Amino acid sequence: MSKTKQQNYRNAYHFSPQKNWMNDPNGMVYFKGEYHLFYQHHPFGTTWGPMHWGHAVSKDLVSWEELPIALAPDERGTIFSGSAVVDWNNSSGFFDEAPGLVAIFTHHHDAPSAQQVIQYQSLAYSKDEGRTWRKYEGNPVLRHDSYVDFRDPKVFWHEPSSQWVMIVACGQTVCLYRSSNLKEWVFASEFGEGIGSHDGVWECPDLFPLTTENNGIRWVMLVSIGDDPAYVEGSRTQYFIGDFDGTAFIPDERSKCDVRWLDYGRDNYAGVSWSDIPAPDGRRLFIGWMSNWKYANLTPTDGWRGAMTLVRELKLETLQGEVMVTQQPIREIEAYRHEVLSLRDIAVDEAAVRLAAVRLENFEILVRFDPASSLGLKVRAGLGQETLVGWDARLAEVYVDRSRSGQADFHKDFPGKHAAPLQTPASMLELRIFVDHSSVELFADRGQAVITDLIYPDPASTGITVFADDNRKIIESLHIYEVSSSGGQLK
């Protein structure tokens, strides 16, 4: 077993760099058979520091190869979050005959003499499939005279209007800009005043189309909000559904009235989607940083700090007349698992007996049951530790309770129970639960409710069991798969 795999709490099938600090995913793009994942990285320490762009690539979004740092700080500042695109038609003029990659990122500059933070948008480009990068000599390409927080550009090609569009976070709103060449940007519109959650600074926006069930198109905007000490939830991500005409985003009525959360756990933040997924695939693929600014610098890992969520596919589904964003783990993860236990039409007490012999650290549980009454599972159990994952029929919600999940004394707000409301499910409720060395991800009822939480159990706490108000309650099916420890780790 490699030294990397022996490090404390390192996950088996979630990406983290070999060492030191990582936060927001950046620059995700698909090009020539590779999924690129860049990320906020401090290569010289295990807490947040001078930001670089780390870099990893994958053929299947599960097994990753870490590459050298892509972008390092320079005289214009450190390298904050951003995006990357394939410039297929050389609109930028950076390339010769073949298309290449362009990264659009925030330069963050602290000006000590003026005691002022300056943030502006810059470009870098690669002619060798992302292996080396050259910063544009004309940087920055976009700056703002009044916004202190002006960062995290997400850029995409808008085919109907034949232009590049940038969405960028501007404190408590987002602004949209347009360009023909990625170098010169014109203001288009602003969104966010008086709508959504403003519990923290707005960050890491994304804007993309999704196909509806009747083959229409709606646009989804993601906006992450930073930690505010006044709110126990810390940093999290909201979404809006509406329409976009190349200039302005127009939200639907539900978005105007209610805050819609992408994830009801504490540890899915700053997530955005991949660019340039081939049309025959057609999926909208998303990944988030699996942590929370409330305690991100304090988590008890050894030699590394920060991991990514599972990659998820985002869809629009209509459930009880309401259009919502759903999430499901990518199908590629199924190649990294093997079945340990399969039970059908079995009572809870009998299932608990069968589970007594199962001890795992990294696994998936798929369970289906009648939601008329409650049911839950204990995972990573032992030594007085347990994480509870389940369905509360009385409250009509799914939950993850990490109150006794293991090491949790590094921050007062880490322990707790996190719940997601669930519209009345069908005759059978399906819970899909992914557990790794230091994380739990719950996808309930086709992904309409999702909870992502970090946990830090003792390595010996590997028990699994099931419980219910009535031990005679019948479980329609219960499958447990061990997820390969080779998946998600660095090569």
Secondary structure, 3 states (H helix, E strand, C coil): CCHHHHCCCCCCCCCCCCCEEEEEEEEEEEECCEEEEEEEEECCCCCCCCCEEEEEEECCCCCEEEEEEEECCECCEEEEEEEEEEECCCCCCCCCCCCEEEEEEEEEEEECCCCEEEEEEEEEEECCCCCCCEECCCCCCECCCCCCCCEEEEEEEEHHHCEEEEEEECCCCEEEEEECCCCCCEEEEEECCCCCCCCCCEEEEEEEEEECCCCCEEEEEEEEECCCCCCCCCCEEEEEEEEECCCCEEECHHHHHCCEECCCCCCCEEEEECECCCCCCCCEEEEEECCCCCCHHHCCCCCEECCECCCEEEEEEEECCEEEEEEEECHHHHHHEEEEEEEEEEEHHHHHHHHCCCECCCEEEEEEECCCCCEEEEEEEECCEEEEEEEECCCCEEEEEEEECCCCCCCCCCCCEEEEECCCCCCCEEEEEEEECCEEEEEECCCCEEEEEECCCCCCCCEEEEEECCCCCEEEEEEEEEECCCCCCEC
